[in-house]
């Protein structure tokens, strides 16, 4: 055979080679292995039938040893069996300690739990009770593969989160969530909470900013102006009577003076076209009218009774944001202000109320209101940081409003005649001179000429109020009315003189 399953050939003693030597006693069989027998062996010294040649061969005679009688009858052990490692000393293992020295056995020892070590000696005192054994390791192993039952607090947290999500989706109403806490499907509802945020409806306190805003917003409008030259401007205004007259700034509507359109947007977002009634560049005031305007008129206060530090509210449409309300205080009074970037070209001079209420481009023409809801000024100008352009300017806490006492007189003139007048002394002044108002020209037959003023005289006071520049002189004169008498102090040749004159009027 050439297969690995070939059985070894046992020689017959009767036909064996007569020169072969037979053993007189049985010997232990050679260990079986793939290299000891079988045709697959390639070692020439290996014993086996595959290496025997015919009689008379030149090779040395091969001696064959028959197997021991009964060999091969014992069954092979099962793979993986531990029979070879079993002990026959009563079925118990010997605990090895001290480097392999067996521990003495005690025949009367009975383990309390599986795996308990054999005691080396019996205690002198044996308690009447046995200590509880540790948890069986089989149970520990079983629990490690068993899912832990859900905990109550975790499910309560989940229930709260579900209720929160339902509450957000449902709005401000209360949300009740029912969830199963365990396998028994026992529902638990969220506990009712005490009512919160359900107190009495608060009332707007009289004299508060909210009260002022509620009463004045319906009377404040937004103006959108488009000029004939395609220029546009936006500003604010407020209704001053029951026939639709609206007071605003001249620089807001000046673009439509020679053509164009003026659109008025009310607080309830209704739009109407307004006509220009009149304007006064000298005071930077103008009046427009909307026929059939459904808006209540404001109530005027008295700007001469305003005090520094009192609370005020500004209302308007800064940057096109209609209905904007800001608050602050009166920071100063009688602040001389000229509108425009170039004082030499500006024609509007204001003895203004200064406020820190936020005023921005678009607030022009809106009302400055005291805490009683009465208008005390017309917001007109803001101060800007030197070097900033017009598009970058904004509120820095320095806003200026035309006193309502002056605005009332001018508005009445514009409504009555479409024009307004302002007082003059009939003399020109040097706008670059500092330290007073130096006279640069005197008009013939003017109040200044009749009072004896000459070119070069430096006016230093008006009615005992100091004058340190030409702007201050103009503003001081325009706080009066034509026909009023004023007292001027001036210097000539190092000497101070005083003169009284009656103010003339000029249209503008």
Order of alpha helices (4+ residues) and beta strands (2+ residues): beta-beta-alpha-alpha-beta-beta-alpha-beta-beta-beta-alpha-beta-beta-beta-beta-beta-beta-beta-beta-beta-beta-alpha-beta-beta-beta-alpha-beta-beta-alpha-beta-beta-beta
